[in-house]
Amino acid sequence: MLIPQEISTQELDYPLWKQKGIQVFIRRLDQVHTLASGNKFFKLKYNLEQARKEGKNTLLTFGGAYSNHIYATAAAAKASGFNSIGIIRGEETLPLNPTLNAVLVQGMVLHYISREEYRRKKNLDFLDQLKSSFGDFYLVPEGGTNELAVRGTSEILNKTDSGYTHFATSIGTGGTFAGLAKSIGAQQQLLGFSSLKGEFIHGEIASLLDQFNILPKGRIEIFDTYHFGGYGKANDDLIGFIRWFYREFGIPLDPVYTSKMMYGLIDLINKDYFLEGSKIMALHTGGLQGIAGFNQRFGLSLPL
Ligand SMILES: *Cc1c(COP(=O)(O)O)cnc(C)c1O
């Protein structure tokens, strides 16, 4: 069973924000599970239930070599008594990075495919081929976004959150944003910060909302200018920000998602985007497992 731990919501005390009459809180979704942490816990929850209902005993999913989704799927599968298979984009590099090492410990079977093959991840013939190699499985899509995932992420907010004026989240595939969009109230606003480069994300989110019949009651807004060069990319500015945030608040942020969201949010505060009296909740969507690999790759020592 995947059992949630208690999630805290902490206020971030910062004199400048107080002066502006703005309150900022952070909901620590990273605390929900030691291994299957952050938004991935919510995205996997109902998929695990569904896999069990369908009588499947193996989960198969796709991801990059540093993927939070691969990591969380391996851990959730292990904790719930499923086998897991990770189809990894690109060639195996040895020694394995910390993410892949950890998923092997969780019992995940890894299978590497070329970038060309990887593009066929939604292709039914390709999935049949995988079934003949690995046996039957429950497919969790890359990034984990599907209808059941959105049902899970729509449970991140609850009734006691009606006093917040704004929620802020990072965006990858948009599954988390879509679930939040479903649950905000009429007087509340959802801000999404894309960690990917490109304006395509606006269309992507629109089609997700359409596909899952989500008509947000409140206002939603997507920012596509805080990607720092694109997915998995960072610069000294972002690295410096992660260090500053940890010194100031004692909370680690990951370089792929949460730091970009928080950087964007604070930038908006500085630019007086928020009215006096705003009460903002930033969602710490997790991703801390990726820091070790990032540090190793770039010779850094970001806090984890
Ligand atoms: C996967 C992930 C996201 C993006 O979630 P989506 O539902 O794909 O948009 C954001 N933050 C962290 C830490 C993640 O691991």
The ligand as an ORCA input file, in Angstrom:
! r2SCAN-3c Opt
* xyz 0 1
  C       6.880     15.712    -12.476
  C       7.085     16.935    -11.681
  C       6.409     18.126    -11.972
  C       5.521     18.280    -13.158
  O       4.300     17.670    -12.984
  P       3.280     17.559    -14.200
  O       2.073     16.952    -13.622
  O       3.931     16.653    -15.211
  O       3.097     18.898    -14.765
  C       6.597     19.221    -11.143
  N       7.424     19.153    -10.093
  C       8.107     18.039     -9.795
  C       9.035     18.058     -8.649
  C       7.961     16.890    -10.567
  O       8.646     15.787    -10.265
*
